[in-house]
Amino acid sequence: MAEKINNYENTNRLFDKAADLIELDEETRLLLKTPFREIQVEVPIRTDAEELDVFVGYRVQHSAARGPMKGGLRYHPEVDFDEVRSLASLMTWKTALVNVPFGGAKGGITCDPRQLSENELERLTRKFIERIGFAFGLHLDIPAPDVNTNAKVMAWIMDQYAIQNGYTTGIVTGKPLELGGSPGREAATGRGVSLITQAAASDFQIPIAGARIAIQGFGNVGSFAGLLLQRAGAKIIAVSDHTGGIQNEAGLDAEALFEHVRQHRGVAGFPGDQITNEELLTMECDVLIPAALGGVITRENAADVKAKMVVEAANSPITTIADEILGERGIHVVPDILANAGGVTASYFEWVQNIQVFTWDEDKVNDEIEKYMLPAYQTVRNIMRDRQVNMRTAAFSIAISRVAEAERIRGGL
């Protein structure tokens, strides 16, 4: 029987495990689990064929205890309240873990962007913001790119918000540089994945020089992570995405593959032996990086994972049952709220630059990402060792403690 995955329940099980570790009381648990606000809007647009189509959009604002709420917008057929609630909660814990002054939010539109023209996507985005823009604000909630959204979509959001509220660059992050975007933001999530992978590999006695790495999902996050890990000495032996997958035991040229994907919008056609997304997850490698969608490692395939370490570059790619199976098998898991936090960290820097009306150079952004990410890793590692828990429980316990303390000080409890 296939494992039925409820994303929000999955996240709350992880929360409870960490809450047990820090002996969090029941009232505080209830407060921290309960979202601040949930919004659903219907988004009607006229298609290129002059037909009316109605989409559904969501925004869940989970917590503002530590600062304005922050989180991406994704365009995908599987977007629903269950998924968005889970991701909004994860953003709360992620921002607290790397200690940037944000809370958590997430949103999206249930659609298949591959079936929409660019003009239809723009109309859809603008209508969505027209209907939900009241919930956004420079010191309230700041959206960002996520699955199937990018800098161009963020520019549309910024412009539509400006039509209604006046020019405000900091209303969204992940923008084009010409509109107040930050140098280094595009690569930031992948850079964070690379930094944390190298730090964890060192602790788990996996030499990064020559380490055999497989990456599922070679979009923005996976491609930059692969590129930077190759430059650090690792060997990328397999990658896959929605167009297919390729492998080469001698190592793929991540630089050439990066350019191929940019030109052809997928790994298909790049030289190498064919491999499916499912086969990649269970191939022999030192480090497996799921960087696509959630719920790809489940009870059905966790026993077949052969990596020494799994680094969650995607959000919730491992279900709770699969997580337990991997732990019992001695496979180290680096959790998403740590591994992929480079994006929200750089978003914080972009927001700060917009408020200051002053642009940092890319070297400063990259240096600052390292200053936030590596101390967060070291704190997690210390709790993991001191309390004899896995890295995920350690990370959640740190984040939950920080949010609970913020609520207590502010009088939320």
C-alpha distance (Angstrom), angle and dihedral (degrees) to the residues before:
residue distance angle dihedral
M1 . . .
A2 3.81 . .
E3 3.79 117.5 .
K4 3.79 111.3 -104.2
I5 3.78 108.5 -138.0
N6 3.79 122.1 -152.8
N7 3.79 104.6 -177.4
Y8 3.79 96.8 -158.0
E9 3.80 94.2 47.3
N10 3.81 88.1 46.8
T11 3.82 90.9 55.5
N12 3.81 93.2 44.9
R13 3.80 91.4 52.3
L14 3.80 88.3 56.0
F15 3.82 89.0 47.4
D16 3.82 92.5 51.9
K17 3.78 93.3 49.3
A18 3.81 90.8 55.3
A19 3.82 92.1 40.3
D20 3.80 88.6 56.0
L21 3.81 89.5 53.6
I22 3.83 92.9 55.6
E23 3.83 92.1 37.2
L24 3.80 94.0 -121.9
D25 3.79 114.1 -171.9
E26 3.81 121.2 -115.8
E27 3.81 96.7 -112.3
T28 3.80 92.0 54.0
R29 3.79 90.7 46.9
L30 3.78 90.4 54.1
L31 3.80 92.3 47.9
L32 3.81 94.3 48.7
K33 3.80 94.4 45.9
T34 3.79 95.2 49.3
P35 3.84 114.7 89.0
F36 3.80 117.8 -126.0
R37 3.81 93.2 -134.2
E38 3.81 139.7 -7.6
I39 3.79 122.9 -158.7
Q40 3.80 131.8 -171.6
V41 3.78 122.7 -176.6
E42 3.78 133.3 179.9
V43 3.80 111.7 -129.4
P44 3.83 115.0 -158.1
I45 3.80 119.1 -171.3
R46 3.78 137.0 171.9
T47 3.81 109.1 -119.3
D48 3.80 125.3 -139.0
A49 3.80 86.3 -98.9
E50 3.84 88.7 58.7
E51 3.80 91.8 -111.5
L52 3.79 124.1 133.8
D53 3.79 116.0 -116.8
V54 3.81 125.6 178.2
F55 3.81 122.5 -151.8
V56 3.80 130.5 -175.7
G57 3.80 121.9 -123.9
Y58 3.81 129.9 -167.2
R59 3.79 140.9 -165.3
V60 3.78 123.8 -179.5
Q61 3.80 115.9 -170.8
H62 3.76 104.4 -162.5
S63 3.80 107.6 177.1
A64 3.79 140.1 -6.1
A65 3.81 95.5 177.6
R66 3.81 94.1 115.7
G67 3.79 100.4 30.9
P68 3.81 144.1 -54.8
M69 3.78 113.8 -18.2
K70 3.78 117.0 -100.9
G71 3.77 133.8 -170.0
G72 3.76 146.9 123.7
L73 3.78 134.1 -92.0
R74 3.80 116.8 -131.5
Y75 3.80 130.3 -165.7
H76 3.79 110.1 -152.4
P77 3.83 139.2 130.0
E78 3.82 91.6 -117.2
V79 3.81 97.4 54.4
D80 3.81 110.3 126.9
F81 3.80 139.1 142.2
D82 3.80 92.7 -88.6
E83 3.80 92.6 56.6
V84 3.80 94.9 40.9
R85 3.82 93.4 48.9
S86 3.79 89.5 53.0
L87 3.80 94.0 47.9
A88 3.82 93.1 45.7
S89 3.79 89.8 53.3
L90 3.81 91.1 48.5
M91 3.81 89.4 52.6
T92 3.80 90.1 56.0
W93 3.81 90.9 54.5
K94 3.80 93.4 40.6
T95 3.81 95.5 54.1
A96 3.80 90.9 45.3
L97 3.79 92.4 48.8
V98 3.82 94.7 54.8
N99 3.81 88.3 38.5
V100 3.79 100.8 -124.4
P101 3.83 114.7 149.3
F102 3.79 98.2 -108.8
G103 3.77 137.7 105.1
G104 3.78 125.7 -144.4
A105 3.79 135.2 -86.6
K106 3.79 138.1 148.3
G107 3.77 138.1 -175.9
G108 3.73 147.1 163.3
I109 3.77 150.0 157.2
T110 3.78 125.6 -98.4
C111 3.80 101.4 -123.2
D112 3.79 143.6 109.1
P113 3.81 104.3 -115.8
R114 3.81 90.4 -166.6
Q115 3.81 87.5 68.0
L116 3.80 93.3 51.6
S117 3.78 129.5 77.7
E118 3.79 119.8 -127.3
N119 3.79 90.1 -105.0
E120 3.80 90.7 52.4
L121 3.81 90.8 48.6
E122 3.80 90.4 51.8
R123 3.80 92.4 49.2
L124 3.80 90.2 47.2
T125 3.81 92.2 49.9
R126 3.78 94.6 47.3
K127 3.80 93.9 47.1
F128 3.81 89.9 48.8
I129 3.82 91.6 53.1
E130 3.80 90.9 43.7
R131 3.80 88.1 59.0
I132 3.79 101.3 36.7
G133 3.81 103.5 27.3
F134 3.80 91.9 102.1
A135 3.82 87.6 74.2
F136 3.82 94.0 55.8
G137 3.79 127.5 80.1
L138 3.79 143.0 149.7
H139 3.83 89.9 -104.5
L140 3.80 97.7 24.8
D141 3.82 114.0 48.7
I142 3.81 128.0 -13.6
P143 3.83 117.9 -167.4
A144 3.81 125.6 -151.6
P145 3.83 139.8 -177.6
D146 3.79 121.2 -68.4
V147 3.80 136.1 155.5
N148 3.83 110.1 -8.9
T149 3.81 94.3 -4.0
N150 3.80 126.3 100.0
A151 3.79 146.1 165.5
K152 3.81 92.1 -62.3
V153 3.81 91.5 55.3
M154 3.81 89.6 48.2
A155 3.83 89.3 53.0
W156 3.81 89.8 54.5
I157 3.80 89.9 49.7
M158 3.80 92.6 49.3
D159 3.79 92.0 48.4
Q160 3.81 94.6 47.2
Y161 3.80 90.9 47.8
A162 3.82 88.7 50.0
I163 3.81 91.1 53.9
Q164 3.79 89.1 58.4
N165 3.82 102.1 32.0
G166 3.80 110.7 16.3
Y167 3.80 132.1 -96.6
T168 3.84 109.0 -40.2
T169 3.81 115.7 161.9
G170 3.79 94.5 -175.7
I171 3.81 93.8 58.6
V172 3.80 89.4 93.0
T173 3.81 135.8 19.6
G174 3.78 130.7 -148.9
K175 3.82 89.8 55.4
P176 3.82 126.9 152.4
L177 3.79 112.6 -83.4
E178 3.80 89.8 -115.5
L179 3.82 90.2 63.2
G180 3.78 99.0 46.5
G181 3.78 100.1 -73.6
S182 3.78 119.1 152.5
P183 3.78 126.1 -110.0
G184 3.81 108.3 -114.2
R185 3.81 95.3 22.4
E186 3.82 95.4 112.1
A187 3.81 92.8 56.5
A188 3.80 96.1 35.0
T189 3.81 100.7 98.8
G190 3.79 92.1 46.8
R191 3.81 90.1 44.8
G192 3.80 89.9 54.2
V193 3.81 90.7 49.0
S194 3.80 89.3 52.0
L195 3.82 93.6 48.2
I196 3.80 94.2 48.5
T197 3.82 93.1 42.8
Q198 3.79 90.7 54.8
A199 3.82 93.0 46.4
A200 3.81 93.5 48.3
A201 3.80 93.3 43.4
S202 3.80 89.2 55.7
D203 3.82 91.8 51.3
F204 3.80 92.7 46.7
Q205 3.81 93.7 48.1
I206 3.80 96.0 -110.4
P207 3.83 106.7 138.0
I208 3.81 106.5 -136.9
A209 3.80 90.8 -149.5
G210 3.78 103.0 89.9
A211 3.82 94.1 -0.5
R212 3.82 110.1 157.1
I213 3.81 108.7 -126.8
A214 3.81 130.1 -171.8
I215 3.80 119.6 -166.6
Q216 3.80 124.1 -163.6
G217 3.79 106.8 -160.0
F218 3.80 117.9 29.7
G219 3.78 98.7 -163.9
N220 3.77 124.7 115.0
V221 3.81 96.6 -47.8
G222 3.80 100.1 36.4
S223 3.79 95.2 44.3
F224 3.80 96.0 51.5
A225 3.82 91.3 42.8
G226 3.80 90.6 51.7
L227 3.78 92.9 45.9
L228 3.81 93.6 50.4
L229 3.80 94.4 43.0
Q230 3.79 90.7 51.9
R231 3.80 89.1 51.4
A232 3.82 87.5 52.3
G233 3.80 89.6 56.8
A234 3.80 103.3 -93.3
K235 3.80 123.5 132.8
I236 3.82 117.7 -126.1
I237 3.81 103.1 -148.1
A238 3.82 100.9 170.4
V239 3.80 140.8 14.0
S240 3.78 133.9 174.7
D241 3.80 141.1 179.2
H242 3.80 139.5 164.6
T243 3.83 90.7 -61.2
G244 3.80 95.6 54.9
G245 3.79 139.9 -84.6
I246 3.79 142.1 -89.4
Q247 3.77 136.1 -163.9
N248 3.78 138.0 -168.7
E249 3.79 120.4 178.5
A250 3.81 89.7 -155.0
G251 3.80 89.1 58.0
L252 3.79 134.5 -92.1
D253 3.79 120.7 -108.0
A254 3.81 98.8 -110.7
E255 3.81 92.2 -170.5
A256 3.81 92.7 55.3
L257 3.81 91.8 40.7
F258 3.81 90.3 51.3
E259 3.81 90.3 56.2
H260 3.82 92.1 43.0
V261 3.81 91.5 55.2
R262 3.80 91.7 48.0
Q263 3.79 90.9 52.8
H264 3.82 100.1 38.9
R265 3.83 101.2 27.5
G266 3.78 93.5 -126.0
V267 3.79 145.2 42.5
A268 3.82 93.1 -106.5
G269 3.78 111.3 117.0
F270 3.80 96.2 28.0
P271 3.83 113.3 125.5
G272 3.80 114.4 -94.8
D273 3.79 143.6 84.2
Q274 3.80 114.9 -60.2
I275 3.80 118.4 -106.8
T276 3.79 132.4 169.9
N277 3.79 126.0 -126.8
E278 3.80 88.9 -111.0
E279 3.82 93.6 49.9
L280 3.80 91.6 49.9
L281 3.82 91.4 58.8
T282 3.80 92.2 58.7
M283 3.81 101.8 37.1
E284 3.79 124.5 117.2
C285 3.80 109.8 -91.0
D286 3.79 142.5 129.8
V287 3.81 97.2 -123.7
L288 3.80 127.9 23.7
I289 3.80 116.5 -163.5
P290 3.82 114.9 -168.7
A291 3.81 101.2 -162.9
A292 3.80 102.0 161.2
L293 3.80 124.7 69.0
G294 3.80 135.4 -23.0
G295 3.79 127.9 -89.1
V296 3.81 98.6 31.2
I297 3.82 96.4 128.4
T298 3.79 107.8 57.6
R299 3.78 141.9 155.0
E300 3.83 87.7 -79.6
N301 3.83 97.5 60.4
A302 3.83 106.4 17.9
A303 3.81 92.2 93.1
D304 3.81 88.9 57.0
V305 3.81 97.5 52.2
K306 3.81 107.3 115.4
A307 3.81 101.1 -176.6
K308 3.80 120.2 116.1
M309 3.80 90.5 -140.4
V310 3.82 134.6 18.6
V311 3.80 118.5 -155.1
E312 3.81 114.3 -162.7
A313 3.79 104.9 -138.7
A314 3.82 90.4 158.2
N315 3.79 123.6 61.1
S316 3.82 113.3 -92.2
P317 3.83 97.3 -16.9
I318 3.83 90.2 157.1
T319 3.81 122.2 59.6
T320 3.81 119.2 -137.9
I321 3.80 92.8 -107.8
A322 3.80 91.2 49.5
D323 3.81 89.5 47.2
E324 3.80 90.1 57.4
I325 3.80 91.5 47.9
L326 3.80 92.1 51.4
G327 3.81 90.7 47.9
E328 3.81 92.2 50.8
R329 3.80 88.6 51.4
G330 3.81 91.8 52.9
I331 3.79 95.4 -111.7
H332 3.80 111.7 146.7
V333 3.82 116.2 -130.6
V334 3.80 122.7 -159.8
P335 3.83 105.2 -157.3
D336 3.77 125.3 -125.7
I337 3.80 95.7 -121.2
L338 3.79 87.2 65.3
A339 3.80 105.0 27.7
N340 3.80 98.7 50.9
A341 3.80 98.9 33.8
G342 3.81 93.0 105.4
G343 3.80 90.1 88.5
V344 3.78 97.1 57.2
T345 3.81 90.2 41.2
A346 3.81 90.4 56.8
S347 3.81 89.2 43.3
Y348 3.79 87.6 58.0
F349 3.80 89.0 53.4
E350 3.82 90.8 49.2
W351 3.80 90.6 50.5
V352 3.81 90.7 49.6
Q353 3.82 91.4 49.5
N354 3.81 90.8 50.0
I355 3.80 91.9 51.2
Q356 3.81 90.5 47.9
V357 3.83 91.7 42.3
F358 3.79 86.0 -135.1
T359 3.82 129.1 116.7
W360 3.80 124.6 -139.2
D361 3.79 120.9 -149.3
E362 3.81 119.8 -110.2
D363 3.80 94.8 -106.3
K364 3.80 90.5 57.7
V365 3.81 91.4 49.1
N366 3.81 91.6 50.0
D367 3.80 91.9 46.8
E368 3.80 91.3 50.2
I369 3.82 91.8 49.4
E370 3.80 88.4 56.3
K371 3.83 91.2 47.2
Y372 3.81 90.3 57.4
M373 3.80 101.5 34.9
L374 3.80 102.2 47.5
P375 3.84 96.9 48.3
A376 3.82 87.7 49.1
Y377 3.80 88.9 53.2
Q378 3.79 92.2 47.9
T379 3.81 91.6 50.8
V380 3.81 90.5 50.9
R381 3.79 91.7 47.0
N382 3.81 91.6 51.5
I383 3.82 93.4 50.7
M384 3.78 90.0 45.7
R385 3.78 91.2 55.1
D386 3.79 97.7 38.6
R387 3.80 95.7 47.6
Q388 3.82 97.0 32.2
V389 3.81 94.2 -126.8
N390 3.78 132.4 130.0
M391 3.78 121.9 -91.2
R392 3.80 94.6 -102.3
T393 3.80 94.5 54.8
A394 3.80 90.5 45.5
A395 3.82 91.7 51.1
F396 3.80 94.1 47.4
S397 3.80 92.4 46.9
I398 3.82 91.8 55.2
A399 3.79 93.0 47.3
I400 3.81 95.2 45.0
S401 3.80 91.3 49.2
R402 3.81 91.3 53.4
V403 3.81 94.7 48.4
A404 3.81 92.3 44.6
E405 3.80 90.5 51.9
A406 3.81 91.2 49.0
E407 3.81 90.4 52.0
R408 3.81 90.7 47.7
I409 3.80 94.3 50.2
R410 3.79 92.8 46.1
G411 3.78 91.7 49.7
G412 3.80 96.2 -111.3
L413 3.77 89.8 132.6
